[in-house]
């Protein structure tokens, strides 16, 4: 499909700032929301086949700025999967035990077994982006981490794990609106975190860091899909569409 091909990043000249977060490719909301219902049913059927065939597993990586919609994607797309064969992992600040190991140790433990779907709500890329922004690692160490991630994902791919990486791209203006909505809506206030406002001040730094991640850990073996995510209805539909296409290719 044309839209999914355009969202697949393979150019070393890619810049996150060049992507229009409002882009919906001229699609109609009502039609896409209706189609999403069909896609969710298809996702369920394809997951059953994945489990029965027992030859591959699928790992879905969700990354993005704060409020970009990782939780929303899980709620509206990933929830179509049977939870008995789907594991969702949200990576937070490393525990004391995890710090005593290499940065990929906790990630490898969470990789889905053959026949299963795994979803990372944030991932091993936090150990590059946050370490860079917060200056928790030397530049030389970060360069090694890019290489380690590429080798890690290559090993998984060669052992039957299909990796689909999504970067949910929103504009700075949209993020401000969503943060204000969290603060004013009692149903969403539990998500409010003062650290989100501090990170917002470093928007350009994060944008550059994610651009480098997408180029250095994506344009060859396991490319990224950069998803325009200002419109939640388009985000949900296109991600469901890409996952279905990937399952069919398997």
C-alpha positions as CSV (number, residue, x, y, z in Angstrom):
1,X,0.0,0.0,0.0
2,X,1.3,3.4,-1.0
3,X,0.8,5.0,2.5
4,X,2.7,2.3,4.4
5,X,5.6,2.5,1.9
6,X,5.9,6.2,2.4
7,X,6.0,5.8,6.1
8,X,8.8,3.3,6.0
9,X,12.1,5.1,6.5
10,X,15.1,4.0,4.5
11,X,16.9,7.2,3.7
12,X,20.0,8.4,5.6
13,X,18.9,12.0,4.9
14,X,15.7,11.5,6.9
15,X,14.8,14.3,9.4
16,X,12.0,13.8,11.9
17,X,11.3,17.6,11.7
18,X,10.4,17.1,8.0
19,X,7.5,14.8,8.7
20,X,4.0,16.4,8.9
21,X,2.4,15.0,12.0
22,X,-1.1,16.0,10.7
23,X,-0.8,14.0,7.5
24,X,-3.6,11.6,6.9
25,X,-3.1,11.1,3.2
26,X,-6.5,12.6,2.5
27,X,-8.3,9.8,4.3
28,X,-11.8,10.1,5.7
29,X,-12.2,9.6,9.4
30,X,-15.5,7.8,9.3
31,X,-14.3,5.3,6.7
32,X,-11.1,4.6,8.5
33,X,-12.8,4.0,11.8
34,X,-15.2,1.5,10.1
35,X,-12.2,-0.2,8.4
36,X,-10.4,-0.4,11.8
37,X,-13.2,-2.6,13.1
38,X,-12.5,-5.0,10.2
39,X,-8.8,-4.8,10.7
40,X,-9.1,-5.7,14.4
41,X,-11.0,-8.8,13.5
42,X,-8.4,-9.7,10.9
43,X,-5.6,-9.1,13.5
44,X,-7.3,-11.6,15.8
45,X,-7.5,-14.2,13.0
46,X,-3.9,-13.7,11.9
47,X,-2.7,-14.0,15.5
48,X,-4.4,-17.4,15.8
49,X,-2.6,-18.5,12.6
50,X,0.7,-17.3,14.1
51,X,0.2,-19.3,17.2
52,X,-1.0,-22.5,15.4
53,X,1.8,-22.5,12.9
54,X,4.4,-22.0,15.7
55,X,7.1,-20.8,13.3
56,X,7.6,-17.1,14.1
57,X,6.9,-14.5,16.7
58,X,6.1,-10.8,16.2
59,X,7.6,-8.0,18.2
60,X,5.9,-4.6,18.0
61,X,8.0,-1.6,19.2
62,X,6.2,1.6,20.1
63,X,8.4,4.7,20.6
64,X,7.5,8.4,20.6
65,X,7.6,11.7,22.5
66,X,5.5,11.9,25.7
67,X,1.7,11.9,24.9
68,X,2.4,10.6,21.4
69,X,-0.2,7.8,21.9
70,X,1.6,4.6,22.8
71,X,-1.0,3.7,25.4
72,X,-3.8,4.7,23.0
73,X,-2.4,2.4,20.3
74,X,-2.4,-0.5,22.7
75,X,-5.9,0.2,23.8
76,X,-7.4,0.6,20.3
77,X,-5.2,-1.7,18.2
78,X,-3.2,-4.2,20.2
79,X,-6.3,-5.0,22.3
80,X,-7.6,-6.9,19.3
81,X,-5.1,-9.7,20.1
82,X,-5.9,-12.6,22.4
83,X,-4.0,-11.7,25.6
84,X,-3.3,-15.4,26.2
85,X,-0.7,-15.2,23.3
86,X,0.2,-11.5,23.5
87,X,2.6,-9.9,26.1
88,X,2.7,-6.2,26.6
89,X,5.8,-4.8,28.4
90,X,6.2,-1.2,29.6
91,X,9.9,-0.5,30.2
92,X,10.4,2.0,33.1
93,X,13.5,3.1,34.8
94,X,15.9,0.1,35.3
95,X,15.7,-1.7,38.6
96,X,18.8,-2.3,40.7
97,X,19.0,-5.8,39.4
98,X,18.7,-4.7,35.8
99,X,21.5,-2.0,36.2
100,X,23.9,-4.8,37.3
101,X,23.6,-6.3,33.8
102,X,24.1,-5.0,30.2
103,X,21.4,-2.7,29.0
104,X,19.9,-5.3,26.7
105,X,19.5,-8.0,29.4
106,X,16.0,-7.0,30.5
107,X,15.0,-6.5,26.9
108,X,16.0,-9.9,25.7
109,X,14.1,-11.5,28.6
110,X,10.9,-9.8,27.3
111,X,11.2,-11.0,23.6
112,X,8.1,-13.0,22.7
113,X,8.5,-16.7,22.3
114,X,7.7,-18.4,19.0
115,X,3.9,-18.2,18.3
116,X,3.4,-15.1,20.4
117,X,3.0,-11.4,19.8
118,X,5.1,-9.1,22.0
119,X,4.6,-5.3,22.4
120,X,7.2,-3.0,23.8
121,X,5.7,0.3,25.2
122,X,9.0,2.1,25.0
123,X,12.0,-0.2,24.5
124,X,15.8,-0.6,24.3
125,X,15.8,2.7,22.5
126,X,15.2,4.5,25.8
127,X,18.7,3.4,26.7
128,X,20.1,5.4,23.9
129,X,17.8,8.5,23.7
130,X,17.5,9.1,27.5
131,X,21.1,8.3,28.1
132,X,22.0,10.9,25.5
133,X,19.7,13.6,26.6
134,X,20.3,13.2,30.3
135,X,24.1,12.7,29.7
136,X,24.1,9.4,31.5
137,X,26.6,7.8,29.0
138,X,29.7,8.9,27.1
139,X,29.4,9.5,23.3
140,X,31.7,6.5,22.7
141,X,29.4,4.3,24.8
142,X,26.3,5.5,22.9
143,X,28.0,4.7,19.6
144,X,28.6,1.1,20.8
145,X,24.9,0.8,21.9
146,X,23.7,1.6,18.4
147,X,25.9,-1.3,17.1
148,X,24.7,-3.6,19.9
149,X,21.1,-2.9,19.1
150,X,21.6,-3.6,15.4
151,X,23.3,-6.9,16.2
152,X,20.6,-7.7,18.8
153,X,17.8,-7.1,16.3
154,X,19.6,-9.0,13.6
155,X,19.9,-12.0,15.9
156,X,16.2,-11.9,16.7
157,X,15.3,-11.6,13.0
158,X,17.4,-14.6,12.1
159,X,15.7,-16.6,14.8
160,X,12.2,-16.1,13.6
161,X,11.2,-12.9,15.4
162,X,9.6,-10.4,13.1
163,X,10.2,-6.8,14.4
164,X,7.9,-4.0,13.5
165,X,9.1,-0.6,14.8
166,X,6.8,2.4,15.1
167,X,7.7,5.9,16.0
168,X,4.5,7.9,16.8
169,X,5.2,11.4,15.6
170,X,3.3,14.3,17.0
171,X,3.9,18.1,16.8
172,X,5.1,20.2,19.7
173,X,1.8,22.1,19.5
174,X,-0.2,18.9,19.7
175,X,1.8,17.7,22.7
176,X,0.9,20.9,24.6
177,X,-2.8,20.4,23.9
178,X,-2.6,16.8,25.2
179,X,-0.7,17.8,28.3
180,X,-3.3,20.5,29.1
181,X,-6.1,17.9,28.5
182,X,-4.5,15.6,31.0
183,X,-4.3,18.3,33.6
184,X,-7.9,19.4,33.2
185,X,-9.6,16.0,32.8
186,X,-10.0,14.0,36.0
187,X,-10.1,10.8,34.1
188,X,-6.7,11.4,32.6
189,X,-5.0,13.3,35.5
190,X,-3.4,10.1,36.8
191,X,-1.1,10.2,33.7
192,X,0.2,13.7,34.6
193,X,3.9,13.7,35.3
194,X,5.9,16.9,36.0
195,X,8.9,15.3,34.2
196,X,6.9,15.5,30.9
197,X,7.0,19.3,31.1
198,X,10.8,19.3,31.8
199,X,11.3,17.0,28.8
200,X,9.2,19.3,26.6
201,X,11.8,22.1,27.1
202,X,14.2,19.8,25.3
203,X,12.0,19.1,22.3
204,X,14.7,19.8,19.7
205,X,17.2,17.6,21.5
206,X,14.8,14.7,21.6
207,X,13.8,15.2,18.0
208,X,17.5,15.1,16.9
209,X,18.1,12.1,19.1
210,X,15.2,10.1,17.6
211,X,16.3,11.2,14.1
212,X,19.7,9.6,14.8
213,X,18.2,6.5,16.2
214,X,15.9,6.0,13.2
215,X,18.8,6.4,10.8
216,X,21.4,4.4,12.7
217,X,19.1,1.6,13.8
218,X,16.7,1.3,11.0
219,X,17.5,2.0,7.4
220,X,19.0,-1.4,6.8
221,X,17.8,-4.7,8.4
222,X,14.9,-3.5,10.6
223,X,13.5,-0.2,9.3
224,X,11.2,2.2,11.2
225,X,7.7,3.3,10.4
226,X,7.3,7.0,11.3
227,X,3.5,7.4,12.0
228,X,1.9,10.9,11.7
229,X,0.0,10.8,15.0
230,X,-1.7,14.1,15.6
231,X,-4.9,12.5,14.4
232,X,-5.5,9.5,16.7
233,X,-8.0,7.9,14.3
234,X,-5.4,7.8,11.5
235,X,-2.7,6.6,13.8
236,X,-4.8,3.6,14.9
237,X,-5.9,2.7,11.4
238,X,-2.4,2.9,9.7
239,X,-0.7,0.9,12.5
240,X,-3.4,-1.8,12.3
241,X,-3.0,-1.8,8.6
242,X,0.8,-2.2,8.7
243,X,0.6,-5.0,11.3
244,X,-1.9,-6.9,9.2
245,X,0.3,-6.5,6.1
246,X,3.3,-7.8,8.1
247,X,1.5,-10.8,9.3
248,X,0.4,-11.7,5.8
249,X,4.0,-11.5,4.6
250,X,5.0,-14.0,7.2
